[in-house]
């Protein structure tokens, strides 16, 4: 069975937050601890466990993506831009790790 594990992005790391995101994100003091946890988890990849960090997936995004301390925003009547970016990153990591042929 193929597996892959991902560290989800969080407002405290990897994105310059918009004013709106800063208002709803709450306390971001967990950032250093979350980063240390991520680094520890990524050490497992040296043992062949497919674990990937998505902490930088929003690094180039300047629009509001987070709706609170953990969740991505949904726009009325539309998909979530943040989830679309996240899904593309997950697909890219899985495709590379499992050596899947690109079909589109």
BAFI-3210 file (N, C-alpha, C; in Angstrom, 3 decimals, decimal comma, padded with zeros to 6 digits):
// residues 104
n [1|2|3|4|5|6|7|8|9|10|11|12|13|14|15|16|17|18|19|20|21|22|23|24|25|26|27|28|29|30|31|32|33|34|35|36|37|38|39|40|41|42|43|44|45|46|47|48|49|50|51|52|53|54|55|56|57|58|59|60|61|62|63|64|65|66|67|68|69|70|71|72|73|74|75|76|77|78|79|80|81|82|83|84|85|86|87|88|89|90|91|92|93|94|95|96|97|98|99|100|101|102|103|104]
n.u [000,842|000,611|001,704|001,559|002,503|001,633|002,589|000,555|000,007|000,180|-001,061|000,978|003,420|005,281|003,707|003,063|000,863|-002,357|-004,087|-006,659|-006,319|-004,521|-006,203|-007,971|-006,437|-005,505|-003,449|-000,128|002,042|002,734|004,284|007,269|007,424|005,818|007,301|009,632|008,540|007,818|010,331|011,371|009,605|010,177|012,654|012,074|011,795|014,279|014,410|012,911|010,210|007,504|007,129|006,033|006,488|004,202|004,466|005,450|003,770|002,073|003,696|004,087|001,678|-000,516|-003,044|-006,024|-006,258|-006,652|-009,232|-009,419|-007,552|-006,648|-008,086|-008,851|-010,148|-013,393|-014,900|-017,957|-020,129|-018,072|-015,048|-012,438|-009,651|-007,265|-007,441|-007,354|-004,732|-003,349|-004,188|-003,026|-000,314|-000,112|-000,783|001,372|003,568|002,832|002,722|005,420|006,705|005,562|006,144|004,330|002,852|002,434|-000,695|-002,088]
n.v [-001,167|002,145|005,060|008,383|011,186|014,345|017,562|020,031|023,382|026,354|029,424|030,671|030,203|030,586|032,256|035,567|037,246|038,638|041,670|040,967|038,199|038,325|039,357|037,222|034,988|034,553|033,777|033,440|032,268|029,597|028,956|028,530|026,079|024,400|024,410|023,144|020,633|019,867|019,701|017,538|015,504|015,409|014,256|011,597|010,959|010,263|007,681|006,430|006,929|008,397|011,569|014,881|018,403|021,035|023,610|025,843|026,294|028,441|030,614|032,516|033,768|036,489|037,102|036,800|033,780|032,183|031,485|031,331|030,291|027,854|026,952|027,051|029,611|029,755|031,017|032,629|030,718|029,662|027,739|027,013|028,991|028,523|025,783|024,681|025,327|023,915|021,262|020,905|020,973|018,709|016,688|016,963|016,234|013,562|012,414|012,591|011,118|008,589|008,006|008,442|008,464|011,433|012,575|014,730]
n.w [000,000|-000,887|000,764|002,089|003,977|005,321|006,463|007,469|006,227|008,236|009,690|011,174|009,983|007,013|005,322|004,393|006,213|005,481|006,461|007,254|007,767|009,909|011,833|012,319|012,840|015,407|018,276|017,384|018,483|018,548|016,399|016,372|017,824|016,240|013,919|014,818|015,432|012,846|011,599|013,043|012,248|009,516|009,575|009,600|006,960|006,120|006,837|005,027|005,190|003,690|004,068|003,935|003,940|003,875|004,530|003,171|001,066|000,603|000,319|-001,728|-001,912|-001,674|-001,101|000,973|002,557|004,802|007,174|009,860|012,756|011,726|009,492|005,978|003,901|002,446|-000,406|-001,050|-002,978|-004,438|-004,990|-002,595|-002,824|-001,423|-000,749|-003,287|-004,109|-002,157|-002,724|-005,247|-004,575|-002,907|-004,763|-006,523|-004,883|-004,220|-006,772|-007,573|-005,527|-005,750|-008,287|-010,418|-013,655|-015,500|-016,467|-017,387]
ca.u [000,000|001,347|001,291|002,257|002,077|001,862|002,466|-000,281|000,424|-000,506|-000,841|002,173|004,650|005,326|002,884|002,864|-000,587|-003,077|-004,663|-007,807|-005,807|-003,959|-007,326|-008,664|-005,503|-005,268|-002,078|000,763|003,228|003,024|005,108|008,552|007,196|005,301|008,436|010,487|007,829|007,933|011,704|011,477|008,869|010,881|013,775|011,584|011,959|015,581|014,176|012,054|008,802|007,188|006,498|006,309|006,031|003,488|004,527|005,774|002,889|001,423|004,734|003,953|000,286|-000,714|-004,469|-006,500|-006,556|-007,079|-010,450|-009,183|-006,218|-006,262|-008,886|-008,773|-011,362|-014,235|-015,590|-019,354|-020,419|-016,852|-014,128|-011,442|-008,370|-006,240|-007,535|-006,904|-003,266|-002,932|-004,416|-002,015|000,964|-000,200|-000,722|002,742|004,400|002,463|003,143|006,870|007,086|005,077|006,563|003,126|002,958|001,578|-001,703|-002,675]
ca.v [000,000|003,404|006,047|009,658|011,979|015,759|018,557|021,067|024,763|027,078|030,862|031,137|029,888|030,436|033,171|036,919|037,323|039,874|042,276|040,131|036,958|038,639|039,552|035,968|033,877|034,328|033,761|032,711|031,880|028,175|028,817|027,850|024,689|023,690|024,245|022,109|019,370|019,551|019,259|016,186|014,585|015,277|013,329|010,257|010,696|009,613|006,257|005,950|007,262|009,526|012,681|016,115|019,640|021,981|024,901|026,954|026,243|029,741|031,637|033,572|034,216|037,753|037,275|036,153|032,358|031,597|032,048|031,337|029,829|026,617|026,614|027,875|030,360|029,448|032,190|032,313|030,219|029,294|026,853|027,665|029,117|027,891|024,327|024,338|025,383|022,796|020,014|020,808|020,636|017,302|015,869|017,016|015,404|012,155|011,994|012,405|010,048|007,280|007,910|008,322|009,169|012,620|012,327|015,976]
ca.w [000,000|-000,960|001,754|002,143|005,124|005,058|007,522|006,876|006,457|009,312|009,556|011,881|009,252|005,568|004,528|004,902|006,420|005,180|007,663|007,638|008,360|011,232|012,754|012,635|013,086|016,828|018,778|016,477|019,243|018,359|015,204|016,570|018,237|015,070|013,018|015,408|015,224|011,423|011,343|013,598|011,380|008,243|009,802|009,278|005,529|005,967|007,078|003,954|005,408|002,800|004,774|003,211|004,554|003,015|005,220|002,270|-000,106|000,400|000,458|-002,739|-001,943|-000,959|-000,827|002,189|002,375|006,078|007,772|011,297|013,136|011,053|008,315|004,779|003,605|001,293|-000,911|-001,330|-004,312|-005,160|-004,283|-001,775|-003,516|-000,608|-000,896|-004,643|-004,065|-001,310|-003,467|-006,311|-003,944|-002,479|-005,977|-007,040|-004,003|-004,382|-008,103|-007,579|-004,588|-006,234|-009,688|-011,239|-014,938|-015,582|-017,497|-017,871]
c.u [000,892|000,809|002,088|001,656|002,480|001,718|001,723|000,275|-000,411|-000,194|000,468|003,459|004,394|004,482|002,870|001,354|-001,145|-003,609|-005,820|-007,336|-005,214|-005,063|-007,928|-007,733|-005,256|-003,783|-001,202|002,048|003,611|003,987|006,432|008,394|006,704|006,425|009,384|009,858|007,965|009,327|011,930|010,779|009,594|012,125|013,361|011,734|013,305|015,491|013,216|010,572|008,478|006,405|006,968|005,759|005,341|003,535|004,780|004,828|002,213|002,417|004,567|002,531|000,108|-002,191|-004,837|-006,891|-007,093|-008,323|-010,356|-007,788|-005,744|-006,908|-008,704|-010,151|-012,074|-014,915|-016,997|-019,542|-019,204|-016,033|-013,186|-010,134|-007,238|-006,252|-007,084|-005,370|-002,724|-003,076|-003,375|-000,659|000,985|-000,075|000,692|003,667|004,105|002,933|004,633|007,283|006,709|005,427|005,373|003,331|001,990|000,601|-002,357|-001,724]
c.v [001,237|004,352|007,323|010,454|013,426|016,580|019,730|022,462|025,386|028,567|031,360|030,967|029,947|031,361|034,538|037,119|038,679|040,440|041,432|038,839|037,211|038,821|038,226|034,830|033,599|034,369|032,883|032,244|030,413|027,937|028,097|026,381|023,848|023,433|023,157|020,724|018,923|019,033|017,846|015,159|014,357|014,395|011,899|009,933|010,041|008,104|005,663|006,211|008,502|010,627|013,982|017,309|020,498|023,395|026,074|027,073|027,596|030,900|032,792|034,116|035,469|038,015|036,534|034,718|031,713|032,289|032,077|030,769|028,595|026,402|027,601|028,434|029,806|030,738|031,782|031,891|029,787|028,297|027,689|027,776|028,430|026,378|023,880|024,327|024,197|021,468|019,828|020,415|019,179|016,390|015,835|016,136|013,922|011,639|011,719|011,221|008,674|007,060|007,663|009,039|010,355|012,412|013,606|017,123]
c.w [000,000|000,108|001,565|003,297|004,877|006,324|006,908|007,144|007,572|009,172|010,181|011,082|007,745|004,719|005,196|005,001|006,016|006,493|008,170|008,316|009,745|012,266|013,201|013,046|014,559|017,160|017,882|017,173|019,079|017,194|015,422|016,983|017,051|014,068|013,530|015,241|013,765|011,090|011,867|012,730|010,060|008,367|009,450|007,797|005,248|006,196|006,052|004,150|004,579|003,523|004,141|003,979|003,504|003,600|004,285|001,075|-000,403|000,428|-000,531|-002,851|-001,093|-000,670|000,455|001,871|003,648|006,608|009,290|011,560|012,368|009,690|007,170|004,448|002,367|000,875|-001,308|-002,780|-005,103|-004,346|-003,423|-002,558|-002,739|-000,742|-002,277|-004,703|-003,276|-002,041|-004,570|-005,732|-003,494|-003,697|-006,544|-006,202|-004,177|-005,739|-008,173|-006,712|-005,113|-007,694|-010,627|-012,566|-014,946|-016,743|-018,020|-017,669]
res [x|x|x|x|x|x|x|x|x|x|x|x|x|x|x|x|x|x|x|x|x|x|x|x|x|x|x|x|x|x|x|x|x|x|x|x|x|x|x|x|x|x|x|x|x|x|x|x|x|x|x|x|x|x|x|x|x|x|x|x|x|x|x|x|x|x|x|x|x|x|x|x|x|x|x|x|x|x|x|x|x|x|x|x|x|x|x|x|x|x|x|x|x|x|x|x|x|x|x|x|x|x|x|x]
***
